[in-house]
Structure formats: C-alpha cells, structure tokens
Amino acid sequence: VPTELNKDFSKVITRAEFSKLAVMLYEKLNGPITPTITFSDTTNIYVRKAATIGIVSGTGNGKFNPNGELKREHAAKIVDQVAQVLGIPSKTGKLAYADNNKIAEWAKPFVASVGANKLMTGEANNKFNPKGKYTRRQSIVTLMRVYDAVNK
C-alpha cells in the first residue's frame, strides 16, 4: 500500500487512488504496464496504466474525473475487471441483497461477479449500498482478496 494511502482508512478513496492500488497489484503480479491511454483532465500515470489494461474507463468527453469519489457499484466493476485481467474469470451469480433495486442495471453483473468470487461483500442488513462511498480500508481489503485469489 503506498504511503499516502496507508492512513485515514475511513476516508473515501478517489478514482485515481483506486487506480493506483489496482495498478500496483497488477504490476506486482505481471510486471510493468506501458500506458497508451490519455485523458484531458489528468496525467496521472496510474490512471493511464489502468485505462491501458482496461480496468477503468473515463467519464466521457476524454475525461476521467481523477478526484471523484468512488462509489461501491463502480468499485465492483473495477474489481471484477482487475480480477479478470489477473486470470480470475467473471462469474454470474444471484443478487440477493435487500437493495438490489438500487443497483444500476449496468452494475448488476459486476456486483454479482465480485460477490460470487468472494471479492466484495455487502454491508449491514444484507445491503450492497451501491451508491455508497468506498473507503480506503475497503479498497485495500478488496484488492488483498484479489491477490489471495490469484495466488491460491
């Protein structure tokens, strides 16, 4: 975990910070990434690398929104894509959360997959809380689960 993220664990993680964690995991397991993707609102090398390997995408019009806070359903998508590029197949699973109706349609396959792969779990009262903010602690724990799943 990079020094700047190894504190304030209850702080909401940004899109760029999560990209950094994901890229560091990928590069630890697979070696360096040469970035080829660019965005008009950031030159962050980790964001560019994450986009290059297909684990993140922009927000439209060539932008990434690097300082945007990561929501749980967006985290599920990125975690599932990180897992896939590291050799963990996406799984179909049943969504059994009390707040399934609040999960965006585009996010449902990703939420189901990270649940089926035991990479992300719900929160209190059997809710996924898809629009909830994702913290540094949750991000670190989730990516540690990906690392453990790859190294079984």
KANOR-V369039 format. One record per residue. RES is the residue in three letters. BURIAL is b if it has 9 or more other ideal C-beta (glycine too) atoms within 8 Angstrom, else e. Layout:
res = [RES:RES]
burial = [BURIAL:BURIAL]
This chain:
res = [VAL:PRO:THR:GLU:LEU:ASN:LYS:ASP:PHE:SER:LYS:VAL:ILE:THR:ARG:ALA:GLU:PHE:SER:LYS:LEU:ALA:VAL:MET:LEU:TYR:GLU:LYS:LEU:ASN:GLY:PRO:ILE:THR:PRO:THR:ILE:THR:PHE:SER:ASP:THR:THR:ASN:ILE:TYR:VAL:ARG:LYS:ALA:ALA:THR:ILE:GLY:ILE:VAL:SER:GLY:THR:GLY:ASN:GLY:LYS:PHE:ASN:PRO:ASN:GLY:GLU:LEU:LYS:ARG:GLU:HIS:ALA:ALA:LYS:ILE:VAL:ASP:GLN:VAL:ALA:GLN:VAL:LEU:GLY:ILE:PRO:SER:LYS:THR:GLY:LYS:LEU:ALA:TYR:ALA:ASP:ASN:ASN:LYS:ILE:ALA:GLU:TRP:ALA:LYS:PRO:PHE:VAL:ALA:SER:VAL:GLY:ALA:ASN:LYS:LEU:MET:THR:GLY:GLU:ALA:ASN:ASN:LYS:PHE:ASN:PRO:LYS:GLY:LYS:TYR:THR:ARG:ARG:GLN:SER:ILE:VAL:THR:LEU:MET:ARG:VAL:TYR:ASP:ALA:VAL:ASN:LYS]
burial = [e:e:e:e:b:e:e:e:e:e:e:b:b:b:b:b:b:b:b:b:b:b:b:b:b:b:b:e:e:e:e:e:b:e:b:e:e:e:b:e:e:b:e:b:e:b:b:b:b:b:b:b:b:e:b:b:e:b:e:e:e:e:b:b:b:b:e:e:b:b:b:b:b:b:b:b:b:b:b:b:b:b:b:b:b:b:e:b:e:b:e:e:e:e:b:e:b:e:b:b:e:e:b:e:e:e:b:b:e:b:b:b:b:b:b:b:b:e:b:b:e:e:e:e:e:e:b:b:b:b:e:e:e:b:b:b:e:b:b:b:e:b:b:e:b:b:b:e:b:b:e:e]
